Amino acid sequence: MRRLFVLPTSRAGWGLLAAFICLVVAGTWPVIGLLNRAMLVLGIPLMILWSYAIIFACVGVMLLGNRIVERDDHE
């Protein structure tokens, strides 16, 4: 029987999985609904600032994941 999912085998892998899940949750409607209000932060609407934060966090988690994969010997 084939496994449907490939699960992480290391602590770093589980941490990356948790980070990706948090990012997905941060970009869903209930969280966005909490932040969608007419408020400016440093002259930028809160919703735009949240979108930028999610994008930069995704880039950071992907860079971290690439460094962990490069450090690993097997593929």
C-alpha positions in Angstrom: 0.0 0.0 0.0 1.4 3.4 -1.0 1.5 6.2 1.4 -0.4 9.3 0.4 1.8 11.8 2.3 5.5 12.0 2.9 6.2 13.1 6.5 9.3 14.8 7.8 11.8 12.7 9.6 13.8 15.3 11.5 13.0 18.1 14.0 13.9 20.7 11.4 11.5 19.1 8.9 8.7 19.2 11.4 9.5 22.8 12.3 9.3 23.7 8.6 6.0 21.9 8.2 4.6 23.8 11.1 5.9 27.1 9.7 4.2 26.4 6.3 1.0 25.5 8.0 1.1 28.7 10.1 1.6 30.7 6.9 -1.3 29.0 5.2 -3.5 29.8 8.2 -2.3 33.4 8.3 -3.5 33.9 4.7 -7.0 32.4 5.1 -10.2 34.3 5.5 -10.8 34.2 9.3 -7.4 35.8 10.0 -7.7 38.3 7.2 -11.2 39.2 8.4 -9.7 40.1 11.8 -7.2 42.4 10.1 -9.4 43.9 7.4 -10.1 47.3 9.0 -9.5 50.9 8.0 -6.2 51.4 9.9 -2.9 52.9 8.8 0.4 51.6 10.1 3.3 53.8 9.1 1.1 55.2 6.4 0.3 51.8 4.9 -3.1 50.1 5.2 -3.0 47.2 7.7 -4.3 44.8 5.1 -1.4 45.6 2.7 1.1 45.4 5.5 -0.2 42.0 6.5 0.0 40.8 2.8 3.7 41.9 2.6 4.4 40.2 5.9 3.0 36.9 4.6 5.0 37.2 1.4 8.3 37.9 3.1 7.6 35.2 5.7 7.0 32.7 2.9 10.3 33.7 1.3 12.1 33.3 4.6 10.7 29.9 5.3 11.6 28.7 1.8 15.1 30.0 2.2 15.4 28.3 5.5 14.1 25.1 4.0 16.6 25.2 1.1 19.5 25.6 3.6 18.3 22.6 5.6 18.0 20.5 2.4 21.4 21.6 1.2 22.8 20.5 4.6 21.3 17.1 4.3 23.3 14.4 2.4 20.4 12.4 0.9 17.7 13.6 -1.6 
